[in-house]
Amino acid sequence: MAFLADALSRVKPSATIAVTQKARDLKAQGREIISLSVGEPDFDTPDNIKAAAVDAIRRGETKYTPVSGINPLREAIVAKFKRENGLEYKVNQTIVCTGGKQVLYNAFVCTLNPGDEVIIPAPYWVSYPDMVLLVGGKPVFVNCPIGQDFKLQAADLERAITPRTKWLILNSPSNPSGAAYTRAEMKAITDVLVRHPHVWVLTDDMYEHLVFGDFEFTTPAQVEPSLIDRTLTMNGVSKAYAMTGWRIGYAAGPLELMKAMDMVQGQQTSGACSIAQWAAVEALNGPQDYIAKARAAFEERRDLVVSMLNQAKYLKCPTPEGAFYVYPSCAEAMGKTGPSGKVISTDEDFVSELLESEGVAAVHGTAFGLGPNFRISYATSNALLEEACSKIQRFCASLR
């Protein structure tokens, strides 16, 4: 009898974490590495949020919290959803978790039976399918290629739905592509869901505030209110407020699901860190001027990276609507020979050669379910981005 669970054979380590660690290892060996693989803002957490955490420590807010979160934070979540998304929830319809990953995992543990299907548009965040597989569900991938701007089409969703479908995961703006759905595009998706009442939607809105130009963010239950009773709306403070290490994700949804997620979390971690929760209260209720500044900086970086990558030989880089990623195609580089003499047959070969040759770390697109592409995070300084993109241009020019 094997000691480790069979479920582990169904999953693989996170590719984004693996690339980030490889970049760290090369740095430790003395290599000059520019890492464009990590998905977190390079800005510091705003001072008012840090001050709220310090105040909470001084007040002695250092004890266990209720499993689903402290009441002031859950009230702030209710107010945020009403103020920014037009969604009406009660406090008992919310939950606070240790990051967005726990929201997702709790939901899948509570709802998926062996063989239940979860529709996942590709490219997708690397953790979605593995979480589904860990609890015995079946990921159903729907390709959303570059010609569709990496967005799920209503007809493709309709074809993917079966009697076993339990969830659709929708991530807008997207990690890894930065693609975001317009209201009309979202309405086309929700119209399909209305026709299939057994399908729930888990909407990952983590990058909600990072949309550019005059793009208007919308979330499914906002566009189609009749879906609110089968929608889990997930968000968090990590990306919008540069609070990745604070580990606070949150969600709202139907009461029955929230009770089940509370029960599961009570047997896992119990409540999230008390200090981080009080910091999140300030993030949601306090001044919001940081968001506009961060958004402007990210938009400038997006434009820089898209422009420079589109000047690189063999690359095609669409302009994303949001988040802080680009997802360029390297299809034209397939079959070329890299500086090491190795023939580039996959996008994984491409990013591996790029890292070894130029010291630029990116993540291969097949890790996100769609290639040949690669993901670049532009959550770093303009100077480093310009240097990295120049190195990518030089690398592409060296291919033969």
ABEGO torsion letter per residue (X at the ends): XBABBAAAAABBBBAAAAAAAAAAAAAAAGBBBBBAABBBBABBBBAAAAAAAAAAAAAGBABBBBAAEBAAAAAAAAAAAAAAAGBBBBAAABBBBBEAAAAAAAAAAAABBBGBBBBBBOBBBAAAAAAAAAAGBBBBBBBBBAAAGGBBBAAAAAAABBAABABBBBBOBBOAAGBBBBAAAAAAAAAAAAABAABBBBBBAAAAABBBEABBBBBAAAABAAAAAABBBBBBAAAAAGAAAAGBBBBBBBAAAAAAAAAAAAABAEBBBAAAAAAAAAAAABBAAAAAAAAAAAAAAAAAAAAAAAABBGBBBBBBABEABBBBBAAAABGBBBAAGBBBABAAAAAAAAAAAAGBBBBBAAAAGBOBBBBBBABBBAAAAAAAAAAAAAAAAABX
